[in-house]
Amino acid sequence: MLIRSRALASVAVIAIASSLGAPAWAESLRDAIALAYQTNPSILAQRANQRALDESIVQARAGLRPSLDVTATGDYTRSRFPNQTSLVDTDGDGIPDTPVTTDSSESESLGASVGLSQTIYSGGRIGHGITAAEANILAGRENLRDIEQSVLASVIQAYADVLRDTEILRIRQENLTVLQRQLDESSARFEVGEITRTDVAQSEARLAQSEADLANAQAQLSVSRASYAAVVGQSPTSLEPMPVLPGIPADFDSALDVAIQDNPGIRAANYTLQAAEANVAAAKSEYLPSARLTASYGGGSNDFGDLNIADRTTFRAGASISVPLFTGGLNSSRVAQQLERANAAQINVEGERRNTLQAVSSAYAQTISARATLQAGDEAVRAATVAAEGVRQEAQVGLRTTLDVLNQELELRSAQVTLASARRNEYVAQAQLLAAMGRLEGPDLDPSLEAYDPADNYNRIRNRGALPWDGVIESIDRIATPPVVPATDAADAPIDQQLKSEVIQTAPRT
């Protein structure tokens, strides 16, 4: 039995060493955050989606500019007239005098033209469309912030999980070594008759359980390392201890106040409401008249063989005003549709506020709970270490049994595992609290990190295709159209005071 236990222990140690094989340099949390911030697929995909969303402002502003098109036509017509008799001038005197029977006629035409159209006034549809596009772009930026914070929270959790599981693996390995030594001592004492076979069997049972715990710890560390590699982009090396997270609030009220202002979900919901209100105004603008200037220039020929159309040209210019009188209920239906969507957007703002209240309260409570567990765990490990050493010494003089020693070792390892888990739980809870507050962005965690600014792409493409009179047309289009009342900005958004007070009352205090 002793030989088998030693062999199993050697195999376990070899497995641990092989799984932990990694370069001998340390990797910090800042390194992991920087790599994920630059390479994580979820972040990169959302940035691409945001750049695609930026194109909507170019499309919305295109309505301020003229449209130019070229049209080319060619027609051939053949008509049949069975047994139709007509007079034809055959002697050249200009007088039809000879009857001719025909059964068909042919005609050809060829033409090309250039057309120009410029909207002068659309009843506000173009202006409100621009407003809606800008609001949707701002909402998209907040969604990008949300994705970035979610990914960085996952990075922190994966980093903490690897450190926790590495520590637990060390504890299990140390426990295996201690129990192996305990079994050797029990076997030696049994040989000289100091203890019974039962004591040896107890040591063997605890060693076998320790081997199983070690295998489980090895598997859990492999899982955590795989999760880390998935979110960060590379396998973890020798990780440095977790640094202090910046911006941890001193109390619940401070955390909630910051979250109400900076939470990306609340801010995105407010911008979405602005876009919905602009869409309502645009739908109402369908009842208003619109004005356009048009011009065309082109020429034509009645013979395919004669492609010279420059001598037969026509120029047209004009202005048109269109006033909708009856649309079969289409306009009223569109207004009702947009009103309901705006109503849903308003409700969603309140829903995001409540979700934020829940997230802040939950994360804050978990932080306080983990902090208390961590403090108790430190004391438990200290006391269990002293007790384990005392029990071992007492057992050597016959005051304690082998089972007492084994139980105290088990209590010590359990306290150490609890402490490692509490340290991880507190750190992850703090990260979740910062994410709920909207303060877990890359530059927040690493000021030296080069931040991605989605406004750069927007500013670069916003005026693509712009013409000098864009501002004039936009100003005219907004004349006599009611301005969109912007949704309350997230920083100034009112909050249900009763709900807030209920959350504050139930929130744990430091």
BELZI-V830212 format. One record per backbone hydrogen bond with DSSP energy under -1.0 kcal/mol. NH is the residue of the N-H (numbers start at 1). CO is the residue of the C=O. E is the energy in kcal/mol with one decimal. If there is no record, write none. Layout:
nh->[NH & NH]
co->[CO & CO]
e->[E & E]
//
This chain:
nh->[5 & 6 & 7 & 8 & 9 & 10 & 11 & 12 & 13 & 14 & 15 & 16 & 17 & 18 & 19 & 20 & 27 & 32 & 33 & 34 & 35 & 36 & 37 & 38 & 39 & 40 & 44 & 45 & 46 & 47 & 48 & 49 & 50 & 51 & 52 & 53 & 54 & 56 & 57 & 59 & 60 & 61 & 64 & 65 & 67 & 69 & 71 & 73 & 75 & 77 & 79 & 81 & 84 & 84 & 86 & 88 & 97 & 98 & 100 & 102 & 105 & 107 & 109 & 110 & 111 & 112 & 113 & 114 & 115 & 116 & 117 & 118 & 120 & 121 & 128 & 129 & 130 & 131 & 132 & 133 & 134 & 135 & 136 & 137 & 138 & 139 & 140 & 141 & 142 & 143 & 144 & 145 & 146 & 147 & 148 & 149 & 150 & 151 & 152 & 153 & 154 & 155 & 156 & 157 & 158 & 159 & 160 & 161 & 162 & 163 & 164 & 165 & 166 & 167 & 168 & 169 & 170 & 171 & 172 & 173 & 174 & 175 & 176 & 177 & 178 & 179 & 180 & 181 & 182 & 183 & 184 & 185 & 186 & 187 & 188 & 189 & 190 & 191 & 192 & 194 & 200 & 201 & 202 & 203 & 204 & 205 & 206 & 207 & 208 & 209 & 210 & 211 & 212 & 213 & 214 & 215 & 216 & 217 & 218 & 219 & 220 & 221 & 222 & 223 & 224 & 225 & 226 & 227 & 228 & 229 & 230 & 231 & 232 & 233 & 238 & 239 & 240 & 255 & 256 & 257 & 258 & 259 & 260 & 261 & 262 & 263 & 267 & 268 & 269 & 270 & 271 & 272 & 273 & 274 & 275 & 276 & 277 & 278 & 279 & 280 & 281 & 282 & 283 & 284 & 285 & 286 & 287 & 288 & 290 & 291 & 292 & 293 & 294 & 295 & 296 & 297 & 298 & 299 & 300 & 301 & 306 & 309 & 312 & 314 & 316 & 318 & 320 & 322 & 330 & 333 & 334 & 335 & 336 & 337 & 338 & 339 & 340 & 341 & 342 & 343 & 344 & 345 & 346 & 347 & 348 & 349 & 350 & 351 & 352 & 353 & 354 & 355 & 356 & 357 & 358 & 359 & 360 & 361 & 362 & 363 & 364 & 365 & 366 & 367 & 368 & 369 & 370 & 371 & 372 & 373 & 374 & 375 & 376 & 377 & 378 & 379 & 380 & 381 & 382 & 383 & 384 & 385 & 386 & 387 & 388 & 389 & 390 & 391 & 392 & 393 & 394 & 395 & 396 & 398 & 399 & 405 & 406 & 407 & 408 & 409 & 410 & 411 & 412 & 413 & 414 & 415 & 416 & 417 & 418 & 419 & 420 & 421 & 422 & 423 & 424 & 425 & 426 & 427 & 428 & 429 & 430 & 431 & 432 & 433 & 434 & 435 & 436 & 437 & 439 & 445 & 446 & 449 & 456 & 458 & 459 & 460 & 461 & 462 & 464 & 466 & 470 & 473 & 474 & 475 & 476 & 477 & 478 & 479 & 481 & 492 & 500 & 501 & 502 & 503 & 504 & 505 & 506 & 507]
co->[1 & 2 & 3 & 4 & 5 & 6 & 7 & 8 & 9 & 10 & 11 & 12 & 13 & 14 & 15 & 16 & 238 & 28 & 29 & 30 & 31 & 32 & 33 & 34 & 35 & 36 & 40 & 41 & 42 & 43 & 44 & 45 & 46 & 47 & 48 & 49 & 50 & 53 & 54 & 55 & 56 & 57 & 61 & 62 & 117 & 115 & 113 & 111 & 109 & 107 & 105 & 103 & 81 & 102 & 100 & 98 & 88 & 88 & 86 & 84 & 79 & 77 & 75 & 301 & 73 & 299 & 71 & 297 & 69 & 295 & 67 & 293 & 291 & 291 & 124 & 125 & 126 & 127 & 128 & 129 & 130 & 131 & 132 & 133 & 134 & 135 & 136 & 137 & 138 & 139 & 140 & 141 & 142 & 143 & 144 & 145 & 146 & 147 & 148 & 149 & 150 & 151 & 152 & 153 & 154 & 155 & 156 & 157 & 158 & 159 & 160 & 161 & 162 & 163 & 164 & 165 & 166 & 167 & 168 & 169 & 170 & 171 & 172 & 173 & 174 & 175 & 176 & 177 & 178 & 179 & 180 & 181 & 182 & 183 & 184 & 185 & 186 & 187 & 188 & 189 & 196 & 197 & 198 & 199 & 200 & 201 & 202 & 203 & 204 & 205 & 206 & 207 & 208 & 209 & 210 & 211 & 212 & 213 & 214 & 215 & 216 & 217 & 218 & 219 & 220 & 221 & 222 & 223 & 224 & 225 & 226 & 227 & 228 & 229 & 25 & 237 & 27 & 251 & 252 & 253 & 254 & 255 & 256 & 257 & 258 & 259 & 263 & 264 & 265 & 266 & 267 & 268 & 269 & 270 & 271 & 272 & 273 & 274 & 275 & 276 & 277 & 278 & 279 & 280 & 281 & 283 & 284 & 285 & 322 & 121 & 320 & 118 & 318 & 116 & 316 & 114 & 314 & 112 & 312 & 110 & 303 & 307 & 309 & 298 & 296 & 294 & 292 & 290 & 327 & 329 & 330 & 331 & 332 & 333 & 334 & 335 & 336 & 337 & 338 & 339 & 340 & 341 & 342 & 343 & 344 & 345 & 346 & 347 & 348 & 349 & 350 & 351 & 352 & 353 & 354 & 355 & 356 & 357 & 358 & 359 & 360 & 361 & 362 & 363 & 364 & 365 & 366 & 367 & 368 & 369 & 370 & 371 & 372 & 373 & 374 & 375 & 376 & 377 & 378 & 379 & 380 & 381 & 382 & 383 & 384 & 385 & 386 & 387 & 388 & 389 & 390 & 391 & 392 & 395 & 394 & 401 & 402 & 403 & 404 & 405 & 406 & 407 & 408 & 409 & 410 & 411 & 412 & 413 & 414 & 415 & 416 & 417 & 418 & 419 & 420 & 421 & 422 & 423 & 424 & 425 & 426 & 427 & 428 & 429 & 430 & 431 & 432 & 433 & 434 & 441 & 442 & 446 & 453 & 454 & 455 & 456 & 457 & 458 & 461 & 463 & 467 & 469 & 470 & 471 & 472 & 473 & 474 & 476 & 478 & 489 & 496 & 497 & 498 & 499 & 500 & 501 & 502 & 503]
e->[-2.2 & -2.1 & -2.2 & -2.3 & -2.4 & -2.2 & -2.2 & -2.4 & -2.2 & -2.1 & -2.2 & -2.3 & -2.5 & -2.3 & -2.2 & -2.0 & -1.9 & -1.8 & -2.7 & -2.7 & -2.3 & -2.4 & -2.7 & -1.4 & -1.8 & -2.4 & -2.5 & -2.8 & -1.9 & -2.2 & -2.0 & -2.4 & -2.2 & -2.2 & -2.2 & -2.2 & -2.0 & -1.8 & -1.4 & -2.1 & -2.2 & -2.3 & -1.7 & -1.5 & -2.8 & -2.3 & -3.0 & -3.0 & -2.7 & -3.0 & -3.1 & -1.7 & -1.5 & -2.1 & -2.7 & -2.7 & -1.2 & -1.9 & -3.3 & -3.3 & -2.8 & -2.7 & -2.3 & -3.0 & -2.6 & -2.2 & -2.8 & -3.1 & -3.1 & -3.5 & -2.2 & -2.8 & -2.5 & -1.7 & -2.8 & -1.9 & -2.1 & -2.1 & -2.5 & -2.3 & -2.5 & -2.2 & -2.4 & -2.1 & -2.2 & -2.3 & -2.2 & -1.9 & -1.6 & -2.1 & -2.1 & -2.3 & -2.3 & -2.3 & -2.7 & -2.6 & -2.3 & -2.5 & -2.6 & -2.4 & -1.8 & -2.2 & -2.5 & -2.4 & -2.7 & -2.7 & -2.7 & -2.6 & -2.2 & -2.0 & -2.7 & -3.0 & -2.4 & -2.2 & -2.6 & -2.4 & -2.0 & -2.3 & -2.7 & -2.5 & -2.7 & -2.5 & -2.2 & -2.1 & -2.4 & -2.7 & -2.1 & -2.1 & -2.4 & -2.4 & -2.1 & -2.4 & -2.5 & -2.7 & -2.2 & -2.6 & -2.2 & -1.9 & -1.1 & -2.6 & -1.2 & -2.4 & -2.3 & -1.9 & -2.4 & -2.5 & -2.2 & -2.1 & -2.4 & -2.2 & -2.2 & -2.2 & -1.8 & -2.6 & -2.4 & -2.1 & -2.3 & -2.4 & -2.4 & -2.3 & -2.6 & -2.2 & -1.8 & -2.1 & -2.4 & -2.6 & -2.1 & -2.3 & -2.3 & -2.4 & -2.0 & -1.8 & -2.9 & -1.5 & -1.5 & -1.1 & -2.6 & -1.7 & -2.5 & -2.4 & -2.1 & -2.1 & -2.3 & -1.1 & -2.9 & -2.4 & -2.1 & -2.7 & -2.0 & -2.0 & -2.2 & -2.4 & -1.8 & -1.9 & -2.2 & -2.2 & -2.4 & -2.1 & -2.1 & -1.8 & -2.1 & -2.3 & -2.2 & -2.2 & -1.5 & -1.2 & -1.6 & -1.6 & -2.2 & -2.7 & -2.5 & -2.8 & -2.8 & -2.4 & -2.9 & -2.3 & -2.3 & -2.1 & -1.5 & -2.8 & -1.6 & -1.1 & -1.1 & -3.7 & -2.9 & -2.7 & -2.6 & -2.9 & -1.3 & -1.9 & -2.2 & -2.4 & -2.3 & -2.5 & -2.5 & -2.3 & -1.9 & -2.0 & -2.3 & -2.2 & -2.6 & -2.3 & -2.3 & -2.2 & -2.3 & -1.5 & -1.4 & -2.2 & -2.6 & -1.9 & -2.2 & -2.4 & -2.3 & -2.4 & -2.4 & -2.7 & -2.8 & -2.4 & -2.9 & -2.6 & -2.6 & -2.3 & -2.4 & -2.1 & -2.4 & -2.6 & -2.8 & -2.2 & -2.2 & -2.4 & -2.6 & -2.2 & -2.5 & -2.6 & -2.2 & -1.6 & -2.6 & -2.7 & -2.2 & -2.7 & -2.8 & -2.3 & -1.9 & -2.6 & -2.5 & -2.0 & -2.3 & -2.7 & -2.1 & -2.0 & -2.5 & -2.3 & -1.4 & -1.2 & -2.8 & -1.6 & -2.5 & -2.7 & -2.1 & -2.2 & -2.2 & -2.2 & -2.2 & -2.5 & -2.2 & -2.1 & -2.2 & -2.5 & -2.3 & -2.2 & -2.2 & -2.3 & -2.5 & -2.3 & -1.8 & -2.9 & -2.4 & -1.6 & -2.5 & -2.3 & -2.1 & -2.0 & -2.5 & -2.1 & -2.3 & -2.2 & -2.3 & -1.6 & -3.1 & -1.6 & -2.4 & -2.2 & -1.5 & -1.3 & -2.9 & -1.6 & -1.9 & -1.9 & -2.1 & -2.1 & -2.0 & -2.5 & -2.5 & -2.2 & -2.4 & -2.5 & -1.4 & -1.4 & -1.3 & -1.4 & -2.7 & -2.7 & -2.0 & -2.1 & -2.7 & -2.3 & -1.6 & -1.2]
//
